């Protein structure tokens, strides 16, 4: 069983392989790639990195030539890609030598017995870093597609990730990576950011994704690193048993691992995209549009799972249970808008789903504040006669959750720019079909699909027939959801509980009054600086769009 560790420079692949090997050696037939190649020659004790590389070069070369015909398409692709690289010809030749070595050692490992676990550091998939990161080649989506379809694949890929700042700091301390020597921090950060983006793109490709687990390895203490190694070793042993029972080398064997982390439940995938907010920013409508797409899976149990803010203590296996109905769709999603403003959600999601695509829907914060106030009033979370300004004092989230730039600060600390996608709800109002198709494009699913709900309004405000009854009903439904009794909630909705509690539409005579000119001015002044920062982040003039033109 071939297990390759991949990730940018500084993710700790070599250290983690050593720790995982020590743990596996106690309970399973495990070895490292180098030991497998060199031990039969009595050279297993060699420690110098250049000597170890030369040994693998020489031992792997006959196996490379023996498999040349089998891997000819990948080798031809690698040669063409390297030929586009204009500078550092000595490096380019060395990269080709490295690819030859990796294919040779891959062929050696393939000949092992199925019950043996071989941990690989610089394997065939890591060749992508040589082809697309350390060269001047500008790669395209087609290049990534071809690489994923042609590269000889291991049985399992362990993709290690960490925040860019952590990777840069670790890389600057290393002297063994030729491409990082004598580089300033800016260039190192450029290499690492490019590598992370490239590896993230690879995770979206089916052949790669179907045999990959993703691990956040940002921890710096020995105890934290040890815990990561324990989880990975346990995970490998669990799935090695499956491989032993089914000796055929087939990608379908490992498709049950798609989207998992070493903490998740076997056979049940986890999301590869999340819509994290903001609340009252059209996410219910977006949920309906995504739910219709044949290449997207969303749980049927609930619209919002609230795992990473309310129920994180219930564990990842509880979370994975919401995706038990997954049947091979390209994308699996979690749409929970309260994640955006929650202080612990960014780190929790990063440690669980570090390569996930994140979508943020943004709405005029003044309008959002009013909508949130109405929502809380309708559900009985604030007293019936509470004014808007008083409600903001009682429930600060009415205003605070609309400070998007502030909320996004923590997310940007953990996630790469290419993982974060910002949607402006105003665009949906002007052209809802084009808006939803842009979301499909972000997710790399069929953009031509048109959801029937795209042009429909959903989750509109409805005035309660009785505030007292509405408060009781909504609190009861929340309790049932929290206890996982979603079937009862769905049944109540089917028999028309909402129609009993809410009027068909808004009733201005009973609803709280619109925002006064004074309250609107107060909100505009409050959001001015935050919206200006958000404008810089999204490259849109949101100050004019939201605050000046609607003042």
N, C-alpha and C positions, 0 to 999 in steps of 0.2 A: 504494500500500500504506500504510494508516494504522496507525501504531504509537503507542499512547498509553502514557505513563508515569503510573503511579498510586502512591499511598502517602500516608501521613500527612505533615503539615507537618514539615519537618526531615529528610526522607529524602534530600534532595539532587536532586530531580527536575530542576529548571532547570539546575543546574550539570552534571549528568550528560548531559542532552540536548545541551548545548553541546559537551561533550567528544566525545560519540558522533557528533554532526553533523560535527565537524571530521574525524573519522576516515572517516566514510562519504563525505564530499565528494570524497575522493581516488579512490575506486573505484566509486561508484554515484551515480545521480541522486537526491540527498537534499536535503531542505530542512526547515525548521521550519514549524509551522503559521502563525506570524505572518508570516514571510517570504513564504509562499505567498499569503496574503491581501493583504498591504500592498505587495509589490514591484511589481505591475502599476500601482499608483497612484503609484509613485515615493516611497513612504513607508517603505521597508525600513530606512532609517537611523534611524528614531525609536527612542529608547531609554527615554523616560520611561514607567513602567508604566501610569499612568492614561491617557496618550495612546494607548498601544498597545491598551489595552482598549477605548477609545472607537472606535478605527479598526475593530477587529474587530466591535464592536457594530453599526456603521453598514453595513459591508460584508456582514456575515452576515445582517442583518435580512430583506432580500428573499428570500434562500434559505430562511430559516426559514418565511416565509409560503408560499413555493412548496411546501414539504414538510409543511405543517401537517396535511393530511389523513393523510399516511403515518404521521406520528408522533403522531397524536391520542391514542392510548391512553396513551403514555408521558407526554405533556403533562398529560392529565387526572389521571394518577396523581400527578405532581409537584405539581399544584395542590392536590389533596386532602391530600397529605402536609404541604405548607406551611400549609394551613388549620388543621391541628391544632396548629401552633406559636402559642403565646399571647403571647409577648413579642417585643420588638424588631421592630416592624412595618416599620421602615425597612430593617433587615437582610433581612427576609423578602422585600420587594419587590426588593431588590438580588439576592437569590439567584435569584429568578424571571428577572430580566434576564440573569443569568449563564447560566442553563439555556438561554434563548433563543439567546444568543450561541454556546453550544457546539453546539447543534443546527445553527445556520446555518453555522458554520465546518465542521462535519462534512459538510454537504451540498456545500460548496465543494470539500473535499478529495476527496470521492467522485468528482468529475468529472475528477480527474487521470488521466493515463495509468497503466496498471497497473505499469509498470516504474519508477515514481517512488516514492521512500520519503519519507513525511511524518511527522516526529516531533512529537507533540502533548503539551503539558504539562497544561493544564487542559482536558481533553476531556469527552466525555459520561459516561463511567464515573465520573470524579471528581465528577460531580453528586451521587453518593451521599453525599459528605462534607457537602454543603450541606443535603441532605434529612434526614440521620440523625445528624450529629455536631454541627454548629454551631447546631442548633435545640433546643428543649425537647421535641421529639417523642420519645416512647418507642417505638422501632420493634420490630417482631416478626419472627419467622422468615418469616411470610407476606409482610411488607413487602420483605424481602430477595429472596424468591422472585419477587415481582412486578417489582421493579426489574430483576433479572437477565433476566427474560423479555421486558421491554418496552424497555429502554434500547437506543438505536442503538449497535451494537458496532463497534469498530475491527477490523482484521485480526489485530492482535497486541497484547497487553497486557504491559507490563513492570512488574511489581509490586516496588517497592523497600521493603525492610524494614531496621530497625536496632533495637538494644535501646532500651527506653523511656528509660533515663537519657540515652543519646546524643541521642535526639530532643528531649527536654526541654531539654537544654543548648543544642542548636542553635537551637531555637525561641525561647528566652529572649533570644537574641542578635539576633533579627530584629525589624524594625520595619515590614515591609511587609505583614504578615498582620493584617488588621483585628481578627480574633477573638482574636488573641494579645496585642494591645497592652494595657498596663496590667494584665495578669493576673499573679497570683503563681504561684509554681512549682506549688502544689497544683492550681490550676485548669488550668494548661497541661498538667500530667500527666494530669488527668482527660480533657481533650479528646483528647489523643494516645492514651491507652489505649482510649478509646471508638472512635476512628478505626481503630486497629489491629485491634480485635475485629471491627468492621464489615467491613473489607476482607478479613480472614481468612474471615469467613462467606461473602463473595462468591466467594472462591476455591473454595468447595465446590459452587457451582452450575455445572451442566454447561456451559451456554452460555458462561459466563465462563472456567471452568477449561479448556475445550478450546482456548482461544487465549491462554493465559497462560504467561509464564515468571516465575520468582520469583528475585530477586537480593538477597543480603545486602549492604547498602551502609553498613556500620558503620565502615569504614576512614577514618581522619582524615588520613593522610599523602598527599601529592600522588602519590607512586609507587603507593600502594595504590589510590587513586581512578582513576588512569590505567589500572591493570591491569583494574579492573572495566569501564571504558569500552571497553577493547580487546576484552574477552570479549563484551560486548553487541553491539558493532559487527560482530564476526565472526559472531556468531549471527544477526543480522538479515540480513546479506548472504547467508548460507547458505540461509535460508528464503525470502528474497525471490526467489531463483532458482526455487524451487518455485512461488511465486505468479505469476511471469512465464510459466511454462510452462502453468499452469492458470488462465486469467484469470477464470473464474467466481468470484464473491464468495460463497463457501459456507463455513459453519463447519466442515464435514467436512474441508476442505482443511487446517485447522490442528489437527485433533484429535490429530495425532501429537505435538503439543507439550505435551500435558497433563502437568503435574507436572515439567516439565524445568527445568533451570537452564541458563544459557549455557555450562555446562561439560559438559552431558550429551550423549549420543549421539542424533542425529536419528532420529525414528521410534520410540524406545523410552522409555516414561515411567519416572519414578522414583516411589518411595512417597509417599503423602500421609498415611500414619500409621505410627507405630512403637510397638511395645511394647518399652520400653528396659530392663525389669527388673521386679523384681530376680531374680538368679539363685537357683534352687531355690525359686521363689515361684509355682509353678503355671503358668509360661508355656508349658510343653510341652503341657499340657492345653488351655490357652487357644488355642494354635496350632491344635490339632486342631478345636476348636469353630469358630474363624474360617475355617478352611480349607473347612469344609462350606458356609458361607454363599454363596449364588449371586451376591451383590453384592460379594464380597471376593475379591481375587486375592493369593495368596501363592505364591512360587516353589515349584515341585515338586522342585527340585534338592536343597535342604537345608532343615532346620528353622531353622537359625541361620546368617546370612551372615557376621557378624563384620567387616563392612567398616569401620565407623567406629572400631574399636579395633585389630584385628590387621592388616587388609589395606588401609588407607587409601592406602598408597603405590602401590597398583595402579591407582588412578585411577577416576574416576566412570564412564567407559565400561565398565570391567570390572564395576563394580557394576550398571550398567544392564542388562548381559547377563543378569542373573538374572531380569529381568522381561520377557524377550522373548516369553513366552507370554501376556502380557496381552491380553485380548480385549474390552475395553470395560466392565469392572466399575466400579462406583462408587468403590470403595476399593482401593488397592494398599498392601500392608503389608510391613514388615520386622520380624520378631520375634526380637530378639537381646538376651537379658537381661543380658549382660555390659556393655552400653553404660552402664548406670546408674552403675556405680562407676568407670568409666574416666575419668581426669582430662581427656583431650583430646576425648572424644566430644561433649560439649555444644557446643563451638565448631565442631567439624567438621560436626556435623549442622545447626547454625544456618546455616553458610555454604553448605551444599549444599541443605538442605530447610527454609528458615526458617519456612514457614507450616504445617509438618506438625503433625498432632495427635499428642500423646505420651501413651501409657498406661503407668502404673507399677503393677505388681502387688506388693503388700506382704504379707509373712507374718511371724508371730511370729519375731523375730530369734533367739531362743533355739532354737526348732525349726529354723530355717533353718541355723544354725551346725552343728547336729548332722547335718542332711541333707547339707550341703556336705562335712563331714568323711567321712561314709559314701561319698559320691560319689567323693572323691579316693582313699579307701582302695580302693574297688572297682576303679578304673582304674589302680591301681598308682602313683599320684602321690605317695603317702607309704608308708613301710615298713610291713609288715603288723602289727608289734607296737607301733606308735607310739601312745601315749596321746593322748586328746583335747587335753589342755593342751599337750603337746609338739608336736602337729600344728599348733596355733594359733601356736606360736612359729616353726615351720618355714614355715608358709603363713599369713601374717597375714590374707589375704583371707577366711579362714574366718570371722573376726570382723568385719573391716573392711567387707566388702561388705554387712553387715547394719546398718551405721550409715546408715540411709536419709536422715535429715534432713541429715546432713553431705554425703552424696552429692548430694542435691537442690539444695544451695546454688548450685552452678555452673549447673545447668539453669535455675533460676529467674532467674538473671542474664541469660540469653539469651532465654528463652521466656516468653510472656504467661501469666497465670494461666488464661485460658480455653483455652489449648492443652494444659495439664497436667491429666491426669485420674488420680485415685488410686483403686485398687481394693484392698479388704481381703479377703484370701483366705478369712478366716473366713466371710464372707458366702457364698462359693461352697460351702463345706461344708454350710451350713444350707439353701441353696436354689440348687443349681447352675443350674437353668433360668433363674430370675430374674436370677442373676448374669450369665450370658452375654447375656441380653436387654438388660441395662443397658449392656453393652459395645457391642452393636449400636446402641443408642440414642446412645451417644457418637459413633459413626461415621456416624450418620444413614443407616443402612440398615434394612431391614425388621426391626422388633423382634419380630414374631410368629414368625419362623423359630425352630425348635427343633432344635438340632444333636443327632444321635444319640449323639455322644460326651459330651454335657453331663453325663450321669448315670453316666459310666464313669470309672474311675480309669486314668490313663495314666502312663507313666514311673515306675512304682513301683520301690522298691529290690529288686534281685535279688542274691543272694549269688553270688560267682564260684565256679565248680567248682574252679578253680585260679587263685590270684592271679598266678602267674607267666605263665600263658597269657593271662589277662585283660589284663595289662599289655602284652604283645606285640600282641595283637589291637587293643586300643583305640588304642595309639600308631600302629599301621599305618593304621587307619581315619582318624585325625586327619591323618596325612601325606597320604593320598589326597585327603581333603577340601581340604586346603590347596593342593594342586596342581590342584584343579578336576576331579578324576577322580571325580565324584559317581556316575556310572553304575556304576562298579565297586563302590562302597560300597553302593548300592541293591541290586545283584545279590547281594552277600554277605549282605545282610539278608534278601533273599527266599529264599535257600537255607538260611537258619537259622543263621547264624554266631553270633547272640546266644544261641540255645538250646544251642549247643555250649560256649559260654564261661560262661553264667550259668545258675543254677538257676531253676526256675519262679517262685520267691518267695524271701522272706528266710529265712535259716537262723540263728536266734538263737544256736545253738551255735557257729557259725563267725564270726558278725559281731562287731565290737567291742562291748563292753558299753554299755548305755545311759548317759546322763549321770549322774554321781554327784550327790548333793545338794550337795556342795561346788562342783562345776563349774557346776551350774545357778545357785547363788547368785552365783557369780563373774560369770557372764554377765548375770544380772539387774542386778547393780550396775553393770556396764560399760555396759549399754544404757539405764539409767534416764533420763539427761538427754536422750539422743538421741530416745527414744520420747516424752518429754514435749514436745519441740519438734515432733515429727511429729504429735502429738495436736492442737497448735495449728494446724498447717498443714492437716490433713484435717478438723478440727472433729469428731473422734471421740476418745473417751476410751480410747486405746490402752494407756495405762499400766495401767489396771484389766484390760482385755481380755487383754493379753499377759503382763504381768509380775506383777501381784498375784494375779489369779485362777488363774494357772498356776504360782505360785511353788512 
